[in-house]
Amino acid sequence: MFKLRVNSTSPVRTKLTNNEVDEIKSLVFEYLQSNTTITNKELRKIADISYDQAIYFFSKMRSAKYLRKIGSSSSTHYVKF
């Protein structure tokens, strides 16, 4: 699929660099071309990042108005804004 190896150097790191965020954003928008939503679990699978890194990424994307959060808890998914 579209793997990005963010975890490979530091598995305990929760933040992502701006370059990593940009690369993951590209993966997400490519993913959303053929899917209507993306979940935390799906993001972790395609980008090979941790749960906390996914939360950080989605927070940045929501703040920048790229993605909108729908639902809560385990039913949370994200769509293009």
VMD Tcl script that draws the C-alpha trace (Angstrom):
set ca {
  {0.00 0.00 0.00}
  {1.34 3.53 0.78}
  {3.67 2.91 3.78}
  {5.70 5.69 5.38}
  {8.17 4.49 8.03}
  {7.88 7.11 10.77}
  {8.20 4.71 13.73}
  {11.41 3.08 12.60}
  {13.78 5.53 14.33}
  {11.99 6.33 17.59}
  {8.92 4.32 18.63}
  {8.20 6.43 21.75}
  {8.03 9.73 19.87}
  {4.51 11.18 19.75}
  {5.04 14.33 17.69}
  {5.78 14.36 14.00}
  {8.07 16.72 12.13}
  {6.53 19.12 9.63}
  {8.00 17.01 6.81}
  {6.43 13.85 8.24}
  {3.07 15.61 8.58}
  {3.29 16.71 4.94}
  {4.17 13.20 3.76}
  {1.36 11.65 5.79}
  {-1.06 14.31 4.53}
  {-0.23 13.22 0.97}
  {-0.88 9.59 1.91}
  {-4.19 10.50 3.53}
  {-5.45 12.52 0.57}
  {-4.42 9.74 -1.79}
  {-6.30 7.29 0.45}
  {-9.35 9.56 0.52}
  {-9.53 9.57 -3.28}
  {-10.87 6.02 -3.13}
  {-12.40 6.05 0.39}
  {-14.86 8.52 1.89}
  {-13.40 8.46 5.41}
  {-10.27 7.47 7.31}
  {-9.94 6.20 10.88}
  {-7.06 6.29 13.31}
  {-6.49 2.57 12.74}
  {-6.45 2.97 8.95}
  {-4.00 5.88 9.20}
  {-1.69 3.88 11.46}
  {-1.73 1.04 8.95}
  {-1.01 3.07 5.80}
  {1.56 5.40 7.43}
  {3.08 2.91 9.90}
  {2.82 5.34 12.81}
  {1.79 4.99 16.46}
  {-1.61 5.72 17.95}
  {-0.32 8.93 19.56}
  {1.29 10.07 16.31}
  {-2.03 9.52 14.53}
  {-3.84 11.59 17.16}
  {-1.22 14.33 16.75}
  {-1.61 14.22 12.95}
  {-5.41 14.39 13.05}
  {-5.24 17.29 15.52}
  {-2.96 19.24 13.15}
  {-5.21 18.49 10.17}
  {-8.33 19.55 12.05}
  {-6.71 22.81 13.19}
  {-5.68 23.58 9.61}
  {-9.21 22.72 8.40}
  {-8.02 19.91 6.10}
  {-10.04 17.22 7.88}
  {-13.26 17.16 9.86}
  {-13.90 14.75 12.74}
  {-17.10 12.72 12.73}
  {-18.21 10.59 15.66}
  {-16.43 9.90 18.92}
  {-14.47 7.20 20.67}
  {-14.00 4.04 18.62}
  {-16.44 5.24 15.94}
  {-14.39 8.37 15.13}
  {-13.52 8.87 11.50}
  {-12.29 11.81 9.46}
  {-13.43 13.30 6.15}
  {-12.09 16.07 3.93}
  {-13.23 19.48 5.14}
}
mol new
graphics top color blue
foreach p $ca { graphics top sphere $p radius 0.5 }
foreach p [lrange $ca 0 end-1] q [lrange $ca 1 end] { graphics top cylinder $p $q radius 0.2 }
display resetview
